[in-house]
């Protein structure tokens, strides 16, 4: 079964064999509420409910197969219709604000050296409906979610159409009604996707995983830099800000002894010059088998001191989800196909 989410009324009518547009609107309304069975859609006729229950045992094409809970995060492993498995996370800020961290692909083709998802390679893109269903599963945990980040498995901007269709669906006033300004797309620096995003009148926020502002180091850590080096990336970010006039977050995964020196701070200052940015410092979240170390508290404080001295605006992100392997760079899954 393909997902019923992120469908137009005409598509729902065709897929479900409905005769009237108002019936599709009724179904959409129940889907947004997270209704899992057509038997509960009491605004439909009994005959339609019985027919649809026989065709679709569940309104969802995916199912939760594992759940891990930490102090400020809950991670779900979700099996898709074809047997592939993805992960998504609900994050809490401790003040009753909840954020959904969604995946856009099964695996990832970008191969960043410090990221567990990159070890999977790319299995396939997710559909818009499969992206939205992650949100439905996470809201089903019982807390209202107000913010969304596309920072899960995959490079969202290389699955551009499905990601944007999912964003529009999540924004719909007659649907989940999440403000565009409360959604953030994270990218490793996929320049063609940034360019396409800048041309749209959709004010989502943009976060760029920078990690290093030195081309040699960044190319070693992030293969994307070999195709789109820092000078090209910065030009594109300047174009994005000219079109969208929004602050960009530069995500900076701190790797001990790799990108935390005084020289690294100066390179970061030069890259950020001329951009309206804030640097989000993220101490590396440990991944078994990858040859990096999380910087010590002293190393982190020294780097922060250098950034302050240089006038670089930054925030230091506290770890969320590390205890359940649900933090940045830790999402991955074993995929399998039926048959």
ChimeraX attribute file (.defattr): number of C-alpha atoms within 10 A of each C-alpha:
attribute: neighborCount
match mode: 1-to-1
recipient: residues
	/A:1	13
	/A:2	15
	/A:3	19
	/A:4	22
	/A:5	24
	/A:6	23
	/A:7	18
	/A:8	14
	/A:9	19
	/A:10	15
	/A:11	14
	/A:12	20
	/A:13	19
	/A:14	12
	/A:15	12
	/A:16	18
	/A:17	13
	/A:18	17
	/A:19	11
	/A:20	11
	/A:21	12
	/A:22	13
	/A:23	19
	/A:24	23
	/A:25	17
	/A:26	15
	/A:27	22
	/A:28	22
	/A:29	16
	/A:30	20
	/A:31	22
	/A:32	18
	/A:33	14
	/A:34	17
	/A:35	19
	/A:36	14
	/A:37	17
	/A:38	24
	/A:39	17
	/A:40	12
	/A:41	18
	/A:42	12
	/A:43	11
	/A:44	17
	/A:45	11
	/A:46	13
	/A:47	9
	/A:48	18
	/A:49	18
	/A:50	14
	/A:51	15
	/A:52	19
	/A:53	16
	/A:54	11
	/A:55	12
	/A:56	15
	/A:57	13
	/A:58	17
	/A:59	21
	/A:60	24
	/A:61	19
	/A:62	23
	/A:63	17
	/A:64	16
	/A:65	10
	/A:66	11
	/A:67	13
	/A:68	15
	/A:69	15
	/A:70	15
	/A:71	13
	/A:72	16
	/A:73	23
	/A:74	21
	/A:75	23
	/A:76	21
	/A:77	20
	/A:78	23
	/A:79	19
	/A:80	24
	/A:81	17
	/A:82	15
	/A:83	14
	/A:84	19
	/A:85	22
	/A:86	28
	/A:87	25
	/A:88	27
	/A:89	30
	/A:90	28
	/A:91	25
	/A:92	19
	/A:93	11
	/A:94	9
	/A:95	6
	/A:96	11
	/A:97	13
	/A:98	21
	/A:99	24
	/A:100	26
	/A:101	26
	/A:102	26
	/A:103	27
	/A:104	31
	/A:105	27
	/A:106	27
	/A:107	31
	/A:108	25
	/A:109	20
	/A:110	20
	/A:111	19
	/A:112	20
	/A:113	18
	/A:114	24
	/A:115	24
	/A:116	26
	/A:117	26
	/A:118	21
	/A:119	17
	/A:120	18
	/A:121	15
	/A:122	18
	/A:123	14
	/A:124	15
	/A:125	22
	/A:126	20
	/A:127	21
	/A:128	25
	/A:129	22
	/A:130	28
	/A:131	26
	/A:132	26
	/A:133	27
	/A:134	27
	/A:135	22
	/A:136	21
	/A:137	19
	/A:138	25
	/A:139	19
	/A:140	13
	/A:141	10
	/A:142	8
	/A:143	14
	/A:144	13
	/A:145	20
	/A:146	17
	/A:147	19
	/A:148	24
	/A:149	20
	/A:150	25
	/A:151	24
	/A:152	28
	/A:153	29
	/A:154	32
	/A:155	28
	/A:156	27
	/A:157	25
	/A:158	21
	/A:159	18
	/A:160	19
	/A:161	13
	/A:162	22
	/A:163	26
	/A:164	18
	/A:165	18
	/A:166	22
	/A:167	25
	/A:168	20
	/A:169	23
	/A:170	24
	/A:171	18
	/A:172	13
	/A:173	11
	/A:174	12
	/A:175	16
	/A:176	20
	/A:177	14
	/A:178	19
	/A:179	18
	/A:180	18
	/A:181	13
	/A:182	15
	/A:183	23
	/A:184	21
	/A:185	22
	/A:186	23
	/A:187	23
	/A:188	21
	/A:189	26
	/A:190	21
	/A:191	22
	/A:192	14
	/A:193	16
	/A:194	22
	/A:195	16
	/A:196	12
	/A:197	21
	/A:198	20
	/A:199	12
	/A:200	12
	/A:201	9
	/A:202	14
	/A:203	17
	/A:204	18
	/A:205	18
	/A:206	22
	/A:207	23
	/A:208	21
	/A:209	17
	/A:210	24
	/A:211	25
	/A:212	27
	/A:213	23
	/A:214	17
	/A:215	17
	/A:216	13
	/A:217	15
	/A:218	20
	/A:219	19
	/A:220	14
	/A:221	18
	/A:222	23
	/A:223	17
	/A:224	19
	/A:225	22
	/A:226	13
	/A:227	13
	/A:228	18
	/A:229	19
	/A:230	20
	/A:231	13
	/A:232	13
	/A:233	21
	/A:234	19
	/A:235	12
	/A:236	20
	/A:237	22
	/A:238	16
	/A:239	16
	/A:240	21
	/A:241	16
	/A:242	12
	/A:243	15
	/A:244	18
	/A:245	13
	/A:246	15
	/A:247	15
	/A:248	21
	/A:249	21
	/A:250	22
	/A:251	23
	/A:252	23
	/A:253	22
	/A:254	23
	/A:255	23
	/A:256	17
	/A:257	12
	/A:258	15
	/A:259	23
	/A:260	23
	/A:261	16
	/A:262	15
	/A:263	14
	/A:264	20
	/A:265	23
	/A:266	17
	/A:267	16
	/A:268	23
	/A:269	19
	/A:270	14
	/A:271	18
	/A:272	19
	/A:273	11
	/A:274	10
	/A:275	16
	/A:276	15
	/A:277	18
	/A:278	17
	/A:279	23
	/A:280	20
	/A:281	20
	/A:282	20
	/A:283	22
	/A:284	22
	/A:285	26
	/A:286	20
	/A:287	17
	/A:288	8
	/A:289	8
	/A:290	12
	/A:291	10
	/A:292	18
	/A:293	17
	/A:294	17
	/A:295	19
	/A:296	12
	/A:297	10
	/A:298	9
	/A:299	17
	/A:300	20
	/A:301	14
	/A:302	15
	/A:303	21
	/A:304	21
	/A:305	14
	/A:306	19
	/A:307	20
	/A:308	13
	/A:309	11
	/A:310	14
	/A:311	10
	/A:312	20
	/A:313	15
	/A:314	18
	/A:315	14
	/A:316	14
	/A:317	11
	/A:318	9
	/A:319	15
	/A:320	22
	/A:321	24
	/A:322	18
	/A:323	15
	/A:324	18
	/A:325	20
	/A:326	28
	/A:327	22
	/A:328	23
	/A:329	23
	/A:330	23
	/A:331	26
	/A:332	25
	/A:333	18
	/A:334	10
	/A:335	16
	/A:336	12
	/A:337	10
	/A:338	7
	/A:339	5
